């Protein structure tokens, strides 16, 4: 007898990236999770033009035209993903990952996209910010983890992995009384 496949069983793994080394690590973990769970992988970049980071989008095309931020971000995401695919040719999920580029505030847009695509898991990088900077505004990854209705795994730049979901938070390697592995809740 054939059982119907539910949306929960096919919900994608969402991997927001910012092109950092930690984002590359989080994308690898997201691809592994998607492969293990037989879920599609969606790679997201939120183009956010701020005073501190706007220079990463300052790029001209071959015709020396200045391009809109979203167009540059799409090129950068394609280049980032192509580089990851070249470094990890044995990853089937990286090979067939879908790309999405949106503009706006990162935490808000990540949560909106997760809702739109009905993501079952979010795997993303965290900056490992200082306590002072967290008090002043918090981090994108922590905001996503606080507001996400689905589990979130955060890989910090220092190599620490934090799994959040079902109102619990733990560092990788700590015992999880509710589950032996990251689940899609």
C-alpha positions in Angstrom: 0.0 0.0 0.0 1.4 3.4 -1.0 1.3 6.1 1.7 0.7 9.7 0.8 3.7 12.0 1.2 3.0 14.9 3.6 4.4 18.4 3.2 6.4 17.8 6.4 8.1 14.8 4.8 9.2 16.9 1.7 9.8 20.3 3.4 13.1 21.8 2.3 16.2 22.6 4.3 16.8 26.3 4.1 20.4 27.5 4.1 20.8 31.3 4.4 24.3 32.4 3.4 26.3 35.6 3.6 29.4 34.3 1.7 31.5 34.0 4.9 33.6 31.0 5.8 31.1 30.1 8.5 28.3 30.3 5.8 30.3 27.8 3.7 30.5 25.4 6.7 26.8 25.9 7.4 25.9 25.2 3.8 27.8 21.9 3.9 26.0 20.9 7.0 22.6 21.9 5.4 23.5 19.8 2.3 24.3 16.8 4.5 21.1 17.2 6.4 19.1 17.5 3.2 20.7 14.4 1.9 20.2 12.4 5.1 16.6 13.4 5.3 15.9 13.2 1.5 14.8 16.8 1.4 15.5 19.5 -1.2 18.1 22.2 -0.3 17.3 25.9 -0.8 20.2 28.3 -0.6 19.1 31.9 0.3 20.9 35.2 0.3 19.3 38.3 1.7 20.8 41.4 0.0 20.9 44.1 2.7 22.6 47.4 1.9 23.9 48.8 5.2 26.6 51.3 5.8 28.9 48.7 7.2 28.5 46.1 4.5 27.3 47.9 1.4 30.8 47.6 -0.2 30.3 43.9 -0.7 27.7 44.7 -3.4 29.7 47.3 -5.3 30.5 45.5 -8.5 30.4 46.4 -12.1 29.6 44.0 -14.9 31.7 43.5 -18.0 30.2 46.4 -19.7 31.1 48.6 -16.7 27.5 49.3 -15.9 26.6 49.6 -12.2 24.1 46.9 -11.4 21.3 46.9 -8.8 22.2 45.3 -5.5 19.8 42.3 -6.1 21.4 41.5 -9.5 24.9 41.7 -8.0 23.8 39.5 -5.0 22.4 36.9 -7.4 25.7 36.8 -9.3 27.6 36.5 -6.0 25.3 33.7 -4.8 25.7 31.8 -8.0 29.5 32.2 -7.8 29.5 31.1 -4.1 27.4 28.1 -4.9 29.4 27.2 -8.0 32.6 27.4 -5.9 31.0 25.1 -3.2 29.9 22.6 -5.9 33.4 22.6 -7.3 35.0 22.0 -3.9 32.5 19.3 -3.0 31.5 17.5 -6.3 30.3 14.4 -4.3 27.4 16.4 -2.7 24.2 15.6 -4.6 22.2 18.2 -2.7 24.7 21.0 -3.5 24.5 20.0 -7.1 20.7 20.4 -7.3 20.2 23.1 -4.7 17.8 25.9 -5.6 18.9 29.5 -5.2 16.8 32.4 -3.9 17.9 36.1 -3.5 15.7 38.6 -1.8 16.3 42.1 -0.5 15.5 43.4 3.0 16.3 42.9 6.6 18.0 39.5 6.9 16.2 38.0 10.0 12.8 39.1 8.7 13.3 37.9 5.2 14.8 34.6 6.2 11.7 33.8 8.3 9.4 35.0 5.5 11.2 32.8 2.9 11.2 29.8 5.4 7.4 30.3 5.7 6.9 30.7 1.9 8.8 27.5 1.0 7.5 25.6 4.0 11.0 24.9 5.2 11.3 22.1 7.8 14.8 23.1 9.0 17.0 26.2 8.8 20.8 25.8 8.9 22.8 29.0 9.1 26.0 30.6 10.2 26.3 32.8 13.3 28.9 35.4 13.8 29.6 34.6 17.5 29.2 38.2 18.4 30.3 39.8 21.7 27.9 40.1 24.6 27.9 43.9 24.1 26.9 43.7 20.4 24.2 41.2 21.3 22.8 43.6 23.9 22.7 46.4 21.4 20.9 44.5 18.7 21.3 40.8 18.8 22.5 38.7 15.8 20.5 37.6 12.8 20.9 34.0 13.6 19.7 34.4 17.2 16.7 36.4 16.0 15.9 33.7 13.5 16.2 31.0 16.1 14.0 33.0 18.6 11.2 33.5 16.1 11.4 30.4 13.9 8.6 27.9 14.2 10.9 25.2 12.8 14.2 23.9 14.1 17.3 26.1 13.5 20.9 24.9 13.6 23.5 27.7 13.9 27.2 27.2 13.1 29.3 29.9 14.8 32.5 31.2 13.2 34.4 29.6 16.1 33.1 26.1 15.1 30.4 25.8 17.8 27.2 24.3 16.6 23.9 25.3 18.3 20.7 23.5 17.6 17.4 25.3 18.4 13.9 23.9 18.1 10.9 23.2 20.1 11.8 25.9 22.6 15.1 24.3 23.5 18.7 25.3 22.7 21.8 23.1 23.0 25.3 22.9 21.8 26.3 20.0 19.5 27.6 17.1 21.6 25.3 17.8 24.5 22.6 15.2 25.2 19.2 16.1 23.8 16.6 14.4 25.8 13.9 14.6 23.1 15.9 13.4 20.1 19.1 11.7 19.1 19.5 13.8 15.9 18.3 17.1 14.4 14.8 16.6 13.3 12.3 18.4 11.2 9.8 18.7 14.1 
